[in-house]
Amino acid sequence: MITAAVIVIGDEILSGRTQDANLNYIAAGLRSCGIDLQECRVVSDKEDAIIEAVQALSKRNTYVFTTGGIGSTHDDITSASVAKAFNKDIVVHADALKLLESYYGDNINNARRRMALAADGAILHERMVFQIENVFIMAGIPRVMREMFDSLLPKLQHGEPILSVSLKAHVLENDLADELFEIQKNASDVVIGSYPFYEENDKGTCLVATSRNAIRLAEVEKQLQALIDSKS
């Protein structure tokens, strides 16, 4: 199984000043490629927090994606912190510097040149994405992050497609719980989720089943539909 983790970096996220808009986009993109997103951490703009998260998540996942902290200001320390996580020096990436100088022209300055700093031996991908080991460093600005992430997806190892079905039940979740437990117990290769909904003139539960096995998924879908019918 190909797995991934996301590290969202930024004091502004933790303080509530900014709402993260990147995780959902990354999760959907990975899912479309058959890559299982296993976890996400939100950490502060502190070197120790970034290093600990990178070291922990890179060891147990195929890929790790970081968002945030790669600009030119004093608190943009992601690249340097990821370098330290792998015991690498931080150096000026020559190709990245050329791109920045070409883009900014006469407006290039020392602050913008700092965006060319990366771990020694880092791979430079399109859209100025640096890769250190299995970690990809991306921007926090949603528009920029999406461009970076979309450029990476074709290069990643893809897994088996993840299939899912959704059924809407006009039944409260608690009234389905016992039967859902039994269905799930006998379907270890299918993940079943139940999500209550409350609409203006309606309420009930949305049942979602997910699997890589199309035959088993179809069997569970029939069981879920039969359950819904029995409660209607």
Order of alpha helices (4+ residues) and beta strands (2+ residues): beta-alpha-alpha-beta-alpha-beta-alpha-beta-alpha-alpha-beta-beta-beta-beta-alpha-beta-alpha-beta-beta-alpha
